[in-house]
């Protein structure tokens, strides 16, 4: 595994970036583009994922980074929930839901794996 030197090297951040782009494109169209509150909420939640990964990476400890990754995961779940709301309201189709939900799930899995890895390292250091 390559050493991560910049937050841009983190695969979870890269996938979060894709999610942000997808959602900004999605929110430019149709009725969703005119529901400013909803549009703002889903955009902010997706951007929160990227920024929390980046901010956490720059923390002074693995424990703090892990905390930021937890926040990022919760923001992903918020995006997933909002996608269902968008479907139920009629803003998006089921195919759009699936496309964006899958990207969110992929991002969430990578964030979770990174958090798990950090927590194992933290635990191993406590045992040393």
The first five atom37 places (N, CA, C, CB, O) and aatype in JSON, in Angstrom:
{
  "aatype": [20, 20, 20, 20, 20, 20, 20, 20, 20, 20, 20, 20, 20, 20, 20, 20, 20, 20, 20, 20, 20, 20, 20, 20, 20, 20, 20, 20, 20, 20, 20, 20, 20, 20, 20, 20, 20, 20, 20, 20, 20, 20, 20, 20, 20, 20, 20, 20, 20, 20, 20, 20, 20, 20, 20, 20, 20, 20, 20, 20, 20, 20, 20, 20, 20, 20, 20, 20, 20, 20, 20, 20, 20, 20, 20, 20, 20, 20, 20, 20, 20, 20, 20, 20, 20, 20, 20, 20, 20, 20, 20, 20, 20, 20, 20, 20, 20, 20, 20, 20, 20, 20, 20, 20, 20, 20, 20, 20, 20, 20, 20, 20, 20, 20, 20, 20, 20, 20, 20, 20, 20, 20, 20, 20, 20, 20, 20, 20],
  "atom_mask": [
    [1, 1, 1, 1, 1],
    [1, 1, 1, 1, 1],
    [1, 1, 1, 1, 1],
    [1, 1, 1, 1, 1],
    [1, 1, 1, 1, 1],
    [1, 1, 1, 1, 1],
    [1, 1, 1, 1, 1],
    [1, 1, 1, 1, 1],
    [1, 1, 1, 1, 1],
    [1, 1, 1, 1, 1],
    [1, 1, 1, 1, 1],
    [1, 1, 1, 1, 1],
    [1, 1, 1, 1, 1],
    [1, 1, 1, 1, 1],
    [1, 1, 1, 1, 1],
    [1, 1, 1, 1, 1],
    [1, 1, 1, 1, 1],
    [1, 1, 1, 1, 1],
    [1, 1, 1, 1, 1],
    [1, 1, 1, 1, 1],
    [1, 1, 1, 1, 1],
    [1, 1, 1, 1, 1],
    [1, 1, 1, 1, 1],
    [1, 1, 1, 1, 1],
    [1, 1, 1, 1, 1],
    [1, 1, 1, 1, 1],
    [1, 1, 1, 1, 1],
    [1, 1, 1, 1, 1],
    [1, 1, 1, 1, 1],
    [1, 1, 1, 1, 1],
    [1, 1, 1, 1, 1],
    [1, 1, 1, 1, 1],
    [1, 1, 1, 1, 1],
    [1, 1, 1, 1, 1],
    [1, 1, 1, 1, 1],
    [1, 1, 1, 1, 1],
    [1, 1, 1, 1, 1],
    [1, 1, 1, 1, 1],
    [1, 1, 1, 1, 1],
    [1, 1, 1, 1, 1],
    [1, 1, 1, 1, 1],
    [1, 1, 1, 1, 1],
    [1, 1, 1, 1, 1],
    [1, 1, 1, 1, 1],
    [1, 1, 1, 1, 1],
    [1, 1, 1, 1, 1],
    [1, 1, 1, 1, 1],
    [1, 1, 1, 1, 1],
    [1, 1, 1, 1, 1],
    [1, 1, 1, 1, 1],
    [1, 1, 1, 1, 1],
    [1, 1, 1, 1, 1],
    [1, 1, 1, 1, 1],
    [1, 1, 1, 1, 1],
    [1, 1, 1, 1, 1],
    [1, 1, 1, 1, 1],
    [1, 1, 1, 1, 1],
    [1, 1, 1, 1, 1],
    [1, 1, 1, 1, 1],
    [1, 1, 1, 1, 1],
    [1, 1, 1, 1, 1],
    [1, 1, 1, 1, 1],
    [1, 1, 1, 1, 1],
    [1, 1, 1, 1, 1],
    [1, 1, 1, 1, 1],
    [1, 1, 1, 1, 1],
    [1, 1, 1, 1, 1],
    [1, 1, 1, 1, 1],
    [1, 1, 1, 1, 1],
    [1, 1, 1, 1, 1],
    [1, 1, 1, 1, 1],
    [1, 1, 1, 1, 1],
    [1, 1, 1, 1, 1],
    [1, 1, 1, 1, 1],
    [1, 1, 1, 1, 1],
    [1, 1, 1, 1, 1],
    [1, 1, 1, 1, 1],
    [1, 1, 1, 1, 1],
    [1, 1, 1, 1, 1],
    [1, 1, 1, 1, 1],
    [1, 1, 1, 1, 1],
    [1, 1, 1, 1, 1],
    [1, 1, 1, 1, 1],
    [1, 1, 1, 1, 1],
    [1, 1, 1, 1, 1],
    [1, 1, 1, 1, 1],
    [1, 1, 1, 1, 1],
    [1, 1, 1, 1, 1],
    [1, 1, 1, 1, 1],
    [1, 1, 1, 1, 1],
    [1, 1, 1, 1, 1],
    [1, 1, 1, 1, 1],
    [1, 1, 1, 1, 1],
    [1, 1, 1, 1, 1],
    [1, 1, 1, 1, 1],
    [1, 1, 1, 1, 1],
    [1, 1, 1, 1, 1],
    [1, 1, 1, 1, 1],
    [1, 1, 1, 1, 1],
    [1, 1, 1, 1, 1],
    [1, 1, 1, 1, 1],
    [1, 1, 1, 1, 1],
    [1, 1, 1, 1, 1],
    [1, 1, 1, 1, 1],
    [1, 1, 1, 1, 1],
    [1, 1, 1, 1, 1],
    [1, 1, 1, 1, 1],
    [1, 1, 1, 1, 1],
    [1, 1, 1, 1, 1],
    [1, 1, 1, 1, 1],
    [1, 1, 1, 1, 1],
    [1, 1, 1, 1, 1],
    [1, 1, 1, 1, 1],
    [1, 1, 1, 1, 1],
    [1, 1, 1, 1, 1],
    [1, 1, 1, 1, 1],
    [1, 1, 1, 1, 1],
    [1, 1, 1, 1, 1],
    [1, 1, 1, 1, 1],
    [1, 1, 1, 1, 1],
    [1, 1, 1, 1, 1],
    [1, 1, 1, 1, 1],
    [1, 1, 1, 1, 1],
    [1, 1, 1, 1, 1],
    [1, 1, 1, 1, 1],
    [1, 1, 1, 1, 1],
    [1, 1, 1, 1, 1],
    [1, 1, 1, 1, 1]
  ],
  "atom_positions": [
    [[0.84, -1.18, 0.0], [0.0, 0.0, 0.0], [0.89, 1.24, 0.0], [-0.96, 0.0, 1.22], [1.84, 1.33, 0.77]],
    [[0.58, 2.19, -0.86], [1.37, 3.41, -0.98], [1.13, 4.32, 0.22], [1.02, 4.16, -2.29], [0.03, 4.37, 0.78]],
    [[2.16, 5.02, 0.59], [2.07, 5.96, 1.7], [1.26, 7.17, 1.25], [3.48, 6.4, 2.18], [1.48, 7.73, 0.18]],
    [[0.33, 7.56, 2.07], [-0.51, 8.71, 1.76], [0.19, 9.96, 2.3], [-1.95, 8.56, 2.38], [0.43, 10.08, 3.5]],
    [[0.51, 10.88, 1.39], [1.22, 12.09, 1.77], [0.32, 13.32, 1.74], [2.4, 12.3, 0.86], [0.61, 14.32, 2.39]],
    [[-0.76, 13.25, 0.97], [-1.67, 14.38, 0.84], [-3.1, 13.84, 0.93], [-1.44, 15.16, -0.5], [-3.36, 12.69, 0.59]],
    [[-4.01, 14.68, 1.39], [-5.39, 14.2, 1.47], [-5.93, 13.81, 0.1], [-6.29, 15.28, 2.09], [-6.81, 12.95, 0.0]],
    [[-5.41, 14.43, -0.95], [-5.84, 14.1, -2.3], [-5.5, 12.67, -2.7], [-5.22, 15.07, -3.29], [-6.07, 12.14, -3.66]],
    [[-4.57, 12.05, -1.99], [-4.18, 10.66, -2.25], [-5.14, 9.65, -1.63], [-2.78, 10.42, -1.73], [-5.08, 8.46, -1.95]],
    [[-6.01, 10.1, -0.77], [-6.93, 9.2, -0.06], [-8.07, 8.8, -1.0], [-7.5, 9.87, 1.23], [-8.79, 9.66, -1.51]],
    [[-8.21, 7.52, -1.23], [-9.22, 7.03, -2.16], [-10.63, 7.43, -1.73], [-9.12, 5.5, -2.29], [-11.47, 7.73, -2.57]],
    [[-10.9, 7.44, -0.45], [-12.22, 7.85, 0.04], [-12.51, 9.31, -0.33], [-12.32, 7.67, 1.57], [-13.63, 9.65, -0.7]],
    [[-11.5, 10.16, -0.24], [-11.67, 11.57, -0.62], [-11.94, 11.67, -2.12], [-10.41, 12.4, -0.24], [-12.78, 12.45, -2.55]],
    [[-11.22, 10.88, -2.91], [-11.42, 10.89, -4.37], [-12.85, 10.49, -4.74], [-10.41, 9.95, -5.04], [-13.46, 11.09, -5.63]],
    [[-13.37, 9.47, -4.07], [-14.74, 9.03, -4.34], [-15.76, 10.05, -3.82], [-15.0, 7.65, -3.68], [-16.8, 10.25, -4.44]],
    [[-15.45, 10.69, -2.71], [-16.33, 11.75, -2.21], [-16.39, 12.91, -3.2], [-15.84, 12.26, -0.82], [-17.44, 13.52, -3.39]],
    [[-15.29, 13.19, -3.81], [-15.24, 14.26, -4.83], [-16.14, 13.92, -6.01], [-13.78, 14.47, -5.31], [-16.85, 14.78, -6.53]],
    [[-16.12, 12.67, -6.43], [-17.01, 12.22, -7.51], [-18.47, 12.39, -7.09], [-16.73, 10.75, -7.88], [-19.3, 12.86, -7.87]],
    [[-18.78, 12.01, -5.85], [-20.14, 12.15, -5.34], [-20.59, 13.6, -5.35], [-20.22, 11.59, -3.91], [-21.72, 13.9, -5.76]],
    [[-19.73, 14.5, -4.92], [-20.06, 15.93, -4.92], [-20.39, 16.39, -6.34], [-18.9, 16.76, -4.34], [-21.4, 17.05, -6.57]],
    [[-19.54, 16.03, -7.27], [-19.76, 16.45, -8.67], [-21.09, 15.9, -9.19], [-18.6, 15.97, -9.57], [-21.86, 16.62, -9.82]],
    [[-21.35, 14.62, -8.92], [-22.6, 14.0, -9.36], [-23.81, 14.75, -8.8], [-22.65, 12.54, -8.94], [-24.77, 15.01, -9.53]],
    [[-23.75, 15.08, -7.52], [-24.91, 15.7, -6.88], [-25.1, 17.15, -7.33], [-24.76, 15.65, -5.37], [-26.23, 17.62, -7.44]],
    [[-24.01, 17.85, -7.59], [-24.14, 19.21, -8.11], [-24.75, 19.18, -9.51], [-22.77, 19.92, -8.13], [-25.55, 20.05, -9.85]],
    [[-24.38, 18.22, -10.31], [-24.99, 18.08, -11.64], [-26.47, 17.73, -11.49], [-24.25, 17.0, -12.48], [-27.32, 18.3, -12.18]],
    [[-26.78, 16.79, -10.6], [-28.17, 16.37, -10.36], [-29.04, 17.54, -9.93], [-28.21, 15.28, -9.31], [-30.19, 17.65, -10.37]],
    [[-28.52, 18.41, -9.09], [-29.33, 19.49, -8.53], [-29.46, 20.69, -9.46], [-28.74, 19.94, -7.22], [-30.1, 21.68, -9.1]],
    [[-28.87, 20.62, -10.63], [-29.02, 21.7, -11.63], [-30.29, 21.55, -12.46], [-27.82, 21.73, -12.55], [-30.68, 22.48, -13.16]],
    [[-30.94, 20.4, -12.38], [-32.04, 20.07, -13.29], [-33.38, 20.02, -12.57], [-31.77, 18.73, -13.96], [-33.45, 19.76, -11.36]],
    [[-34.45, 20.29, -13.32], [-35.81, 20.06, -12.88], [-36.22, 20.79, -11.63], [-36.01, 18.64, -12.66], [-35.65, 21.82, -11.26]],
    [[-37.24, 20.23, -10.98], [-37.8, 20.84, -9.78], [-36.78, 20.92, -8.65], [-39.02, 20.06, -9.32], [-36.81, 21.85, -7.84]],
    [[-35.89, 19.95, -8.59], [-34.87, 19.95, -7.53], [-34.02, 21.22, -7.59], [-33.97, 18.71, -7.67], [-33.58, 21.73, -6.56]],
    [[-33.79, 21.72, -8.78], [-32.96, 22.93, -8.92], [-33.65, 24.16, -8.33], [-32.64, 23.18, -10.4], [-32.99, 25.15, -8.0]],
    [[-34.97, 24.09, -8.19], [-35.72, 25.24, -7.67], [-36.07, 25.13, -6.18], [-37.0, 25.4, -8.46], [-36.55, 26.08, -5.58]],
    [[-35.82, 23.97, -5.6], [-36.05, 23.79, -4.16], [-34.73, 24.1, -3.45], [-36.55, 22.32, -3.82], [-33.93, 23.22, -3.16]],
    [[-34.53, 25.39, -3.19], [-33.23, 25.86, -2.72], [-32.83, 25.25, -1.38], [-33.24, 27.35, -2.6], [-31.65, 24.95, -1.17]],
    [[-33.78, 25.05, -0.48], [-33.45, 24.45, 0.81], [-32.98, 23.02, 0.68], [-34.66, 24.51, 1.72], [-31.96, 22.64, 1.25]],
    [[-33.72, 22.23, -0.08], [-33.36, 20.83, -0.27], [-32.04, 20.71, -1.03], [-34.47, 20.09, -1.02], [-31.15, 19.94, -0.65]],
    [[-31.94, 21.48, -2.11], [-30.73, 21.47, -2.93], [-29.51, 21.82, -2.08], [-30.87, 22.46, -4.11], [-28.47, 21.16, -2.16]],
    [[-29.64, 22.87, -1.27], [-28.55, 23.3, -0.41], [-28.16, 22.2, 0.58], [-28.94, 24.58, 0.34], [-26.98, 21.97, 0.83]],
    [[-29.16, 21.53, 1.15], [-28.9, 20.5, 2.16], [-28.11, 19.33, 1.59], [-30.21, 20.0, 2.75], [-27.15, 18.88, 2.2]],
    [[-28.51, 18.83, 0.44], [-27.82, 17.67, -0.13], [-26.44, 18.06, -0.63], [-28.65, 17.05, -1.27], [-25.5, 17.27, -0.55]],
    [[-26.31, 19.27, -1.15], [-24.98, 19.73, -1.58], [-24.06, 19.89, -0.38], [-25.09, 21.06, -2.34], [-22.92, 19.45, -0.42]],
    [[-24.54, 20.52, 0.68], [-23.71, 20.72, 1.88], [-23.3, 19.39, 2.5], [-24.46, 21.56, 2.91], [-22.16, 19.24, 2.93]],
    [[-24.22, 18.45, 2.55], [-23.89, 17.14, 3.13], [-22.8, 16.44, 2.33], [-25.15, 16.25, 3.2], [-21.89, 15.85, 2.9]],
    [[-22.89, 16.53, 1.0], [-21.88, 15.87, 0.18], [-20.52, 16.55, 0.32], [-22.31, 15.84, -1.28], [-19.49, 15.89, 0.42]],
    [[-20.52, 17.87, 0.31], [-19.26, 18.61, 0.48], [-18.66, 18.33, 1.85], [-19.49, 20.13, 0.29], [-17.43, 18.3, 2.0]],
    [[-19.5, 18.14, 2.83], [-19.03, 17.84, 4.19], [-18.2, 16.56, 4.23], [-20.22, 17.72, 5.14], [-17.25, 16.45, 5.01]],
    [[-18.56, 15.61, 3.4], [-17.8, 14.36, 3.36], [-16.35, 14.64, 2.94], [-18.47, 13.35, 2.38], [-15.41, 14.23, 3.61]],
    [[-16.21, 15.34, 1.82], [-14.87, 15.69, 1.32], [-14.07, 16.48, 2.34], [-14.97, 16.48, 0.01], [-12.91, 16.17, 2.62]],
    [[-14.7, 17.51, 2.89], [-13.95, 18.42, 3.76], [-13.58, 17.75, 5.07], [-14.77, 19.67, 4.03], [-12.51, 18.04, 5.62]],
    [[-14.42, 16.88, 5.59], [-14.07, 16.21, 6.84], [-12.94, 15.21, 6.65], [-15.28, 15.5, 7.41], [-12.12, 15.03, 7.55]],
    [[-12.88, 14.56, 5.5], [-11.75, 13.67, 5.22], [-10.47, 14.5, 5.15], [-11.97, 12.88, 3.89], [-9.46, 14.14, 5.75]],
    [[-10.52, 15.61, 4.43], [-9.34, 16.46, 4.28], [-8.92, 17.07, 5.61], [-9.61, 17.58, 3.26], [-7.74, 17.04, 5.96]],
    [[-9.88, 17.61, 6.36], [-9.55, 18.21, 7.66], [-8.98, 17.17, 8.61], [-10.79, 18.86, 8.28], [-8.0, 17.43, 9.31]],
    [[-9.59, 16.01, 8.63], [-9.12, 14.95, 9.52], [-7.72, 14.51, 9.2], [-10.04, 13.78, 9.46], [-6.93, 14.22, 10.1]],
    [[-7.41, 14.45, 7.92], [-6.06, 14.04, 7.51], [-5.01, 14.98, 8.08], [-5.96, 14.0, 5.98], [-3.89, 14.56, 8.38]],
    [[-5.35, 16.24, 8.21], [-4.4, 17.23, 8.69], [-4.37, 17.35, 10.22], [-4.72, 18.58, 8.08], [-3.69, 18.22, 10.77]],
    [[-5.1, 16.48, 10.9], [-5.1, 16.49, 12.37], [-3.76, 16.0, 12.91], [-6.24, 15.62, 12.92], [-2.96, 15.39, 12.19]],
    [[-3.55, 16.27, 14.16], [-2.28, 15.91, 14.8], [-2.27, 14.5, 15.38], [-1.97, 16.88, 15.88], [-1.24, 14.04, 15.87]],
    [[-3.41, 13.82, 15.31], [-3.43, 12.46, 15.85], [-4.36, 11.57, 15.02], [-3.86, 12.47, 17.33], [-5.28, 12.05, 14.37]],
    [[-4.09, 10.29, 15.07], [-4.94, 9.31, 14.4], [-6.33, 9.28, 15.02], [-4.3, 7.92, 14.44], [-7.33, 9.09, 14.34]],
    [[-6.37, 9.47, 16.32], [-7.66, 9.45, 17.02], [-8.55, 10.6, 16.52], [-7.45, 9.56, 18.56], [-9.75, 10.41, 16.3]],
    [[-7.98, 11.76, 16.34], [-8.73, 12.92, 15.84], [-9.14, 12.69, 14.39], [-7.89, 14.21, 15.97], [-10.26, 13.02, 14.01]],
    [[-8.26, 12.14, 13.58], [-8.59, 11.82, 12.19], [-9.76, 10.84, 12.15], [-7.36, 11.21, 11.45], [-10.68, 11.01, 11.35]],
    [[-9.73, 9.85, 13.0], [-10.81, 8.87, 13.08], [-12.14, 9.56, 13.42], [-10.49, 7.79, 14.12], [-13.19, 9.2, 12.88]],
    [[-12.1, 10.53, 14.3], [-13.31, 11.27, 14.67], [-13.87, 12.01, 13.45], [-13.02, 12.28, 15.82], [-15.08, 11.99, 13.22]],
    [[-13.01, 12.65, 12.68], [-13.45, 13.35, 11.47], [-14.03, 12.37, 10.45], [-12.27, 14.14, 10.84], [-15.0, 12.69, 9.76]],
    [[-13.44, 11.18, 10.35], [-13.98, 10.18, 9.44], [-15.37, 9.74, 9.87], [-13.04, 8.96, 9.36], [-16.22, 9.45, 9.02]],
    [[-15.61, 9.69, 11.16], [-16.95, 9.37, 11.66], [-17.96, 10.43, 11.23], [-16.93, 9.26, 13.19], [-19.09, 10.1, 10.86]],
    [[-17.56, 11.68, 11.29], [-18.43, 12.77, 10.83], [-18.69, 12.63, 9.33], [-17.79, 14.15, 11.16], [-19.81, 12.82, 8.87]],
    [[-17.65, 12.31, 8.57], [-17.8, 12.12, 7.13], [-18.8, 11.01, 6.82], [-16.44, 11.81, 6.49], [-19.64, 11.15, 5.94]],
    [[-18.7, 9.91, 7.55], [-19.65, 8.78, 7.34], [-21.07, 9.22, 7.62], [-19.28, 7.58, 8.24], [-21.99, 8.86, 6.87]],
    [[-21.27, 9.98, 8.67], [-22.63, 10.44, 8.99], [-23.16, 11.36, 7.9], [-22.64, 11.16, 10.35], [-24.36, 11.35, 7.61]],
    [[-22.29, 12.16, 7.31], [-22.71, 13.03, 6.21], [-23.12, 12.2, 4.98], [-21.58, 14.01, 5.84], [-24.04, 12.57, 4.26]],
    [[-22.42, 11.09, 4.76], [-22.79, 10.21, 3.65], [-24.17, 9.62, 3.89], [-21.75, 9.07, 3.48], [-24.99, 9.55, 2.97]],
    [[-24.43, 9.2, 5.1], [-25.75, 8.66, 5.43], [-26.82, 9.73, 5.24], [-25.78, 8.11, 6.88], [-27.93, 9.43, 4.8]],
    [[-26.5, 10.97, 5.57], [-27.43, 12.07, 5.33], [-27.73, 12.19, 3.84], [-26.86, 13.4, 5.88], [-28.89, 12.35, 3.45]],
    [[-26.71, 12.13, 3.0], [-26.9, 12.17, 1.55], [-27.81, 11.03, 1.11], [-25.55, 12.09, 0.81], [-28.74, 11.24, 0.33]],
    [[-27.56, 9.83, 1.59], [-28.36, 8.68, 1.2], [-29.83, 8.88, 1.6], [-27.81, 7.4, 1.85], [-30.73, 8.56, 0.82]],
    [[-30.06, 9.38, 2.78], [-31.43, 9.63, 3.24], [-32.1, 10.71, 2.39], [-31.42, 10.05, 4.72], [-33.27, 10.58, 2.03]],
    [[-31.35, 11.76, 2.07], [-31.91, 12.83, 1.24], [-32.22, 12.33, -0.17], [-30.92, 14.01, 1.17], [-33.17, 12.8, -0.8]],
    [[-31.44, 11.4, -0.68], [-31.74, 10.82, -1.99], [-33.1, 10.12, -1.97], [-30.64, 9.84, -2.41], [-33.87, 10.23, -2.93]],
    [[-33.4, 9.41, -0.89], [-34.72, 8.78, -0.77], [-35.82, 9.84, -0.7], [-34.78, 7.88, 0.47], [-36.88, 9.67, -1.3]],
    [[-35.56, 10.9, 0.02], [-36.55, 11.99, 0.07], [-36.78, 12.57, -1.32], [-36.09, 13.09, 1.03], [-37.92, 12.82, -1.71]],
    [[-35.69, 12.78, -2.06], [-35.8, 13.32, -3.42], [-36.63, 12.39, -4.31], [-34.41, 13.53, -4.03], [-37.42, 12.85, -5.12]],
    [[-36.44, 11.09, -4.14], [-37.24, 10.12, -4.9], [-38.71, 10.22, -4.51], [-36.71, 8.69, -4.66], [-39.58, 10.29, -5.37]],
    [[-38.98, 10.22, -3.21], [-40.35, 10.24, -2.71], [-41.1, 11.51, -3.12], [-40.35, 10.11, -1.2], [-42.31, 11.47, -3.37]],
    [[-40.39, 12.62, -3.18], [-41.0, 13.9, -3.56], [-41.21, 13.97, -5.08], [-40.11, 15.06, -3.09], [-42.02, 14.76, -5.56]],
    [[-40.48, 13.15, -5.82], [-40.6, 13.14, -7.26], [-39.55, 13.98, -7.96], [-41.95, 13.62, -7.65], [-39.68, 14.29, -9.15]],
    [[-38.5, 14.35, -7.23], [-37.42, 15.15, -7.81], [-36.48, 14.32, -8.67], [-36.64, 15.83, -6.73], [-35.9, 14.83, -9.63]],
    [[-36.33, 13.04, -8.34], [-35.42, 12.16, -9.07], [-36.11, 10.85, -9.37], [-34.12, 11.92, -8.27], [-37.11, 10.49, -8.75]],
    [[-35.56, 10.14, -10.34], [-36.07, 8.82, -10.71], [-35.39, 7.75, -9.86], [-35.86, 8.54, -12.22], [-34.4, 8.01, -9.17]],
    [[-35.94, 6.55, -9.92], [-35.33, 5.43, -9.21], [-33.93, 5.15, -9.75], [-36.21, 4.18, -9.33], [-33.03, 4.81, -8.98]],
    [[-33.74, 5.28, -11.07], [-32.4, 5.08, -11.65], [-31.4, 6.1, -11.12], [-32.47, 5.16, -13.18], [-30.25, 5.76, -10.84]],
    [[-31.82, 7.35, -10.99], [-30.94, 8.38, -10.43], [-30.61, 8.07, -8.97], [-31.59, 9.78, -10.54], [-29.47, 8.2, -8.54]],
    [[-31.62, 7.65, -8.23], [-31.39, 7.26, -6.84], [-30.32, 6.18, -6.77], [-32.7, 6.77, -6.17], [-29.36, 6.29, -6.0]],
    [[-30.47, 5.14, -7.58], [-29.53, 4.02, -7.54], [-28.12, 4.45, -7.9], [-29.99, 2.92, -8.49], [-27.16, 4.06, -7.24]],
    [[-27.98, 5.26, -8.94], [-26.66, 5.72, -9.37], [-25.94, 6.46, -8.26], [-26.79, 6.62, -10.6], [-24.78, 6.17, -7.96]],
    [[-26.61, 7.41, -7.65], [-25.98, 8.25, -6.64], [-25.85, 7.52, -5.3], [-26.78, 9.53, -6.45], [-24.91, 7.76, -4.54]],
    [[-26.81, 6.64, -5.01], [-26.74, 5.87, -3.78], [-25.54, 4.92, -3.82], [-28.04, 5.07, -3.57], [-24.84, 4.75, -2.82]],
    [[-25.31, 4.31, -4.97], [-24.16, 3.4, -5.12], [-22.85, 4.16, -4.91], [-24.17, 2.73, -6.52], [-21.94, 3.67, -4.25]],
    [[-22.75, 5.36, -5.48], [-21.53, 6.17, -5.28], [-21.37, 6.53, -3.81], [-21.58, 7.46, -6.14], [-20.26, 6.49, -3.27]],
    [[-22.46, 6.89, -3.16], [-22.4, 7.21, -1.73], [-21.99, 5.98, -0.93], [-23.77, 7.74, -1.23], [-21.18, 6.08, 0.0]],
    [[-22.53, 4.82, -1.28], [-22.2, 3.58, -0.57], [-20.72, 3.23, -0.74], [-23.07, 2.43, -1.07], [-20.06, 2.81, 0.21]],
    [[-20.22, 3.4, -1.95], [-18.8, 3.12, -2.22], [-17.92, 4.04, -1.38], [-18.48, 3.3, -3.73], [-16.93, 3.6, -0.79]],
    [[-18.28, 5.3, -1.33], [-17.53, 6.27, -0.53], [-17.59, 5.92, 0.95], [-18.07, 7.69, -0.75], [-16.59, 5.96, 1.66]],
    [[-18.79, 5.57, 1.4], [-18.98, 5.22, 2.82], [-18.14, 4.0, 3.2], [-20.47, 4.94, 3.1], [-17.56, 3.96, 4.29]],
    [[-18.08, 3.02, 2.32], [-17.28, 1.82, 2.61], [-15.8, 2.17, 2.73], [-17.49, 0.77, 1.5], [-15.12, 1.65, 3.62]],
    [[-15.31, 3.03, 1.86], [-13.9, 3.42, 1.92], [-13.6, 4.24, 3.17], [-13.52, 4.22, 0.67], [-12.56, 4.06, 3.81]],
    [[-14.5, 5.14, 3.53], [-14.32, 5.93, 4.76], [-14.33, 4.99, 5.96], [-15.45, 7.01, 4.9], [-13.5, 5.11, 6.86]],
    [[-15.26, 4.06, 5.96], [-15.35, 3.1, 7.07], [-14.1, 2.24, 7.19], [-16.56, 2.21, 6.9], [-13.62, 1.98, 8.3]],
    [[-13.58, 1.79, 6.07], [-12.37, 0.97, 6.09], [-11.18, 1.76, 6.6], [-12.07, 0.42, 4.68], [-10.37, 1.25, 7.37]],
    [[-11.07, 3.01, 6.18], [-9.98, 3.86, 6.65], [-10.1, 4.1, 8.15], [-9.97, 5.2, 5.9], [-9.11, 4.04, 8.88]],
    [[-11.31, 4.37, 8.6], [-11.55, 4.59, 10.04], [-11.21, 3.33, 10.83], [-13.03, 5.0, 10.29], [-10.59, 3.41, 11.89]],
    [[-11.62, 2.19, 10.32], [-11.33, 0.92, 10.99], [-9.82, 0.69, 11.08], [-12.0, -0.24, 10.24], [-9.31, 0.26, 12.11]],
    [[-9.11, 0.97, 9.99], [-7.66, 0.82, 9.97], [-6.99, 1.73, 10.99], [-7.12, 1.11, 8.56], [-6.09, 1.32, 11.72]],
    [[-7.44, 2.97, 11.04], [-6.88, 3.9, 12.02], [-7.15, 3.43, 13.44], [-7.46, 5.31, 11.82], [-6.26, 3.5, 14.3]],
    [[-8.35, 2.96, 13.7], [-8.7, 2.49, 15.04], [-7.88, 1.28, 15.45], [-10.19, 2.17, 15.12], [-7.53, 1.12, 16.62]],
    [[-7.58, 0.4, 14.48], [-6.7, -0.75, 14.78], [-5.3, -0.27, 15.14], [-6.63, -1.72, 13.57], [-4.69, -0.8, 16.07]],
    [[-4.8, 0.73, 14.42], [-3.48, 1.28, 14.72], [-3.46, 1.93, 16.09], [-3.08, 2.29, 13.65], [-2.48, 1.81, 16.83]],
    [[-4.54, 2.64, 16.43], [-4.63, 3.29, 17.73], [-4.61, 2.23, 18.84], [-5.91, 4.16, 17.83], [-3.9, 2.38, 19.84]],
    [[-5.4, 1.17, 18.64], [-5.45, 0.09, 19.64], [-4.11, -0.61, 19.77], [-6.52, -0.92, 19.27], [-3.69, -0.94, 20.88]],
    [[-3.44, -0.84, 18.65], [-2.13, -1.51, 18.68], [-1.11, -0.66, 19.43], [-1.63, -1.79, 17.25], [-0.27, -1.2, 20.16]],
    [[-1.18, 0.65, 19.27], [-0.25, 1.55, 19.97], [-0.51, 1.54, 21.47], [-0.37, 2.97, 19.43], [0.42, 1.71, 22.26]],
    [[-1.77, 1.36, 21.87], [-2.1, 1.31, 23.3], [-1.54, 0.05, 23.93], [-3.62, 1.39, 23.5], [-1.17, 0.05, 25.11]],
    [[-1.48, -1.04, 23.15], [-0.99, -2.31, 23.67], [0.54, -2.35, 23.73], [-1.5, -3.44, 22.82], [1.11, -3.16, 24.46]],
    [[1.17, -1.48, 22.96], [2.64, -1.48, 22.92], [3.25, -0.9, 24.16], [3.14, -0.71, 21.73], [4.47, -0.83, 24.28]]
  ]
}
